[in-house]
Amino acid sequence: MFAIGYRCFRCGKTYGFGKMKYRCECGGSLDMRYDYVKIRRELRKSGAEFRKQQPSHWKYKIFYPVSRASVTMGEGGTPLLPSAGIGRQTGAKIFFKMESANPTGSFKDRGSAVEISRAIELEAKRVVCATTGNMGASVAAYCARAGIHAKIFVPDNTPKEKLSQILAYGAEIKHVRGTYEDAAIAAELESRRHYFLAGDYPYRGEGEKSVGFETIEQLPTTDYIVCPIGNGTLIYAVWKALKEMKTVGLAKKLPKLVGVQAERCNPVARAFDKNESRIEPIMEPRTFADAIACGNPIDGLEALSALRESKGFATSVSDPEIRSAIKVLGSEGIYAEPGGAAATAGLLKLAKREKNVFAGKKVVSVVSGHGLKHPFR
Ligand SMILES: *Cc1c(COP(=O)(O)O)cnc(C)c1O
């Protein structure tokens, strides 16, 4: 294992790997650090064999902070599907990264595989998690497989399909009045009672990096990756993966990242557009895209850095724009939940501008979650 510790994204303080840490003393979120010199050396040894393997989640284990895949359900290795239709509308070559094809229907499974593997290494007996729905379903499934009790805190507006999924995996549900932020506070409090805290903390993002690793291997000439932003964990994970591949010599030119938020819950896009270095929380997120309704994103600063460092940009989409993207995806045989169609809604919106940045480019849109989780009406 090549992880060496944590660094606070806000104040820069570093910690060793020894103890499980969720957050910095200053309240900032923590980023995992690795010994990239050693990773590079290791990859040089196994280079030919590594290259031969198909892109898959555990192919990139060298970049995860766990010693082995203690729990797995065949997550990742999802198709990169060329668009059959919207290329013409947008003047771009569009590909869909089909995260809806994961075991529980969203990319959260990549994070859960690593996070719950770590919980097993730490011999955790109980796991607690706050969720807008998908993370809870994913954590519940991986805990079920590992024989670990899962307690899931959900906000009021969680779609009943997602609740049924969590219950089917045998987890305990705790309803919280309020938003995702209120559920997150409740879960953090509960974790003090000898629970392993699952969520957008250091381990999950490390697992979600594989969306980036796979995309670059599937299409090395990608110009843009369009991602939804809720807590910002996914988009930062994708950017970290790209940078890591460059650091160890697996990638040369990196794509730009485009972050998409819901218009009435867009703290990261706002901070990006106003060129601010802090994120102003949104107290009452209003969107039917529950998976991205995070008013005070845990990894907001990380998401902002991904947009800036990659020289990308952000955009916001309305609920009707998301609704129409669901139909556009449907016309290609793809069924996405609202959060899962947000990236495509942003892509379609930006391509309609006078200066279409996507013209002639290869653009990957992340379809982050399956439509059956939140049926379209
Ligand atoms: C979690 C989730 C998102 C948002 O990802 P973050 O890592 O919170 O930014 C988007 N779409 C779907 C379907 C999700 O489950």
The ligand as an SDF file (V2000), in Angstrom:
LIG
                    3D

 15 15  0  0  0  0  0  0  0  0999 V2000
  -23.7500   11.3700   -5.5090 C   0  0  0  0  0  0  0  0  0  0  0  0
  -24.2730   11.6530   -6.8330 C   0  0  0  0  0  0  0  0  0  0  0  0
  -23.9120   12.8110   -7.5350 C   0  0  0  0  0  0  0  0  0  0  0  0
  -23.0490   13.8770   -6.9330 C   0  0  0  0  0  0  0  0  0  0  0  0
  -21.7300   13.4650   -6.6520 O   0  0  0  0  0  0  0  0  0  0  0  0
  -20.8490   14.2390   -5.5850 P   0  0  0  0  0  0  0  0  0  0  0  0
  -19.6590   13.3590   -5.3850 O   0  0  0  0  0  0  0  0  0  0  0  0
  -21.6720   14.3970   -4.3540 O   0  0  0  0  0  0  0  0  0  0  0  0
  -20.4950   15.5610   -6.1870 O   0  0  0  0  0  0  0  0  0  0  0  0
  -24.4220   12.9810   -8.8040 C   0  0  0  0  0  0  0  0  0  0  0  0
  -25.2350   12.0670   -9.3670 N   0  0  0  0  0  0  0  0  0  0  0  0
  -25.6120   10.9490   -8.7310 C   0  0  0  0  0  0  0  0  0  0  0  0
  -26.5220    9.9980   -9.4130 C   0  0  0  0  0  0  0  0  0  0  0  0
  -25.1390   10.6910   -7.4440 C   0  0  0  0  0  0  0  0  0  0  0  0
  -25.5240    9.5790   -6.8090 O   0  0  0  0  0  0  0  0  0  0  0  0
  1  2  1  0
  2  3  1  0
  2 14  2  0
  3  4  1  0
  3 10  2  0
  4  5  1  0
  5  6  1  0
  6  7  2  0
  6  8  1  0
  6  9  1  0
 10 11  1  0
 11 12  2  0
 12 13  1  0
 12 14  1  0
 14 15  1  0
M  END
$$$$
